[in-house]
Each structure stands twice: as C-alpha cells, then as structure tokens.
C-alpha cells in the first residue's frame, strides 16, 4: 500500500488520504527522494526495490531529483482537510513542496528578518534620567563659564576707553584754567603802558616852556 501511494505521489505530485496514512507515507517516501539525488545504478536499483515501477523510478531520477537538489530535507507537506462523511475519518492532503507554485512564490518573496531584542521601558527610563542628571551640572558649568567670559570681555573693552577719555579731558581743562588766569595779567600790562605814556610826555612839554621863558 505504501509503495502504491508513493508511486501515486511521485506521478501526481499530491494525493488525498487519511491523516494517519499521510504521516506514514511521509516517513516512507522521503528517504527514497533523498536516495534519488545520487543518480547511480545502485541508487536506481534500491529505489526500484521499494516502488516496483520503472516509469515512476525514471520520473523520480529525471524530474523530481533536479527539482529538490537544493533542499536538505522536508520534501513533503501535509495539510489537514477535515473529517470524511462516511466514517468521520480525519482527511489530509500530502504534496511535494517544490511543486506547489503558490507556496514557493511566497517563500521566495519573503526575506529573512533579523530579530532584535528591545530593552524594557524601566531600563530606558532609568538610563534617560541618569543622562539628564549628568548633563544638568555640565550645562550649569558651561553657562557660568560663558557668563564669566562675557564679563571679562566687557571689562577689557570698557577700561581702555575710560582711560583714554580721562587722559584727553585732563589737559584740556588745565589749558582753559591757564588761559583764564593769564588774561587779567595781559590787561594789567596794557593798562600800565597806557598810563605810563602820558607821564613821559608831560615832562617834555614843561621843559620846552621853560626854555622859551
């Protein structure tokens, strides 16, 4: 019975049977398919001893062996189909995996996804709080340094201008005071000269009058 079921599976690529028979057939047919990957006379005779059908053996070595060459095992798939109406036996469909175009296209399109473990929320919150606590003093120190640097720059900029203003204004004030103080002296000199001129001329007039007399 298993030889006939294996021959039907190789010819039609899928058959419907009971679940128990499908599980037994999978154990029976998969070693035969593995043996067909080695296309030698010994392998062909061994497979023929199980199947007892030349056409099935030639199809197995010609078509199916090339199709399953890259697969390391698991050549068949069992799909449950519910219970049978007559005796309520559980039915199943067994098929060759590489001949189901719907599933093979889905496997080819899907890519392998790398699984990454995420840390718990508690750990993330603790790490975030720790980083904030460390960053706060650093930010305060940086602000203090910035304020000190700004004050030093302002002091350096303001002091030279104040000194220049003081040095420029001091001589101007002294010059004005000197000019004010010297002005009366010059006026006094001119007044003395004007007063002295008539005194010199008066004696000259008197001398001429005495001579005429």
C-alpha positions, 0 to 999 in steps of 0.5 A: 500500500505504501509503495502504491501511494508513493508511486501515486505521489511521485506521478501526481505530485499530491494525493488525498488520504487519511491523516494517519496514512499521510504521516506514514507515507511521509516517513516512507517516501522521503528517504527514497527522494533523498536516495534519488539525488545520487543518480547511480545504478545502485541508487536506481536499483534500491529505489526500484526495490521499494516502488516496483515501477520503472516509469515512476523510478525514471520520473523520480531520477529525471524530474523530481531529483533536479527539482529538490537538489537544493533542499536538505530535507522536508520534501513533503507537506501535509495539510489537514482537510477535515473529517470524511462523511462516511466514517468521520475519518480525519482527511489530509492532503500530502504534496511535494513542496517544490511543486506547489507554485503558490507556496514557493512564490511566497517563500521566495518573496519573503526575506529573512528578518533579523530579530532584535531584542528591545530593552524594557521601558524601566531600563530606558527610563532609568538610563534617560534620567541618569543622562539628564542628571549628568548633563544638568551640572555640565550645562550649569558649568558651561553657562557660568563659564560663558557668563564669566567670559562675557564679563571679562570681555566687557571689562577689557573693552570698557577700561581702555576707553575710560582711560583714554577719555580721562587722559584727553579731558585732563589737559584740556581743562588745565589749558582753559584754567591757564588761559583764564588766569593769564588774561587779567595779567595781559590787561594789567600790562596794557593798562600800565603802558597806557598810563605810563605814556602820558607821564613821559610826555608831560615832562617834555612839554614843561621843559620846552616852556621853560626854555622859551621863558 
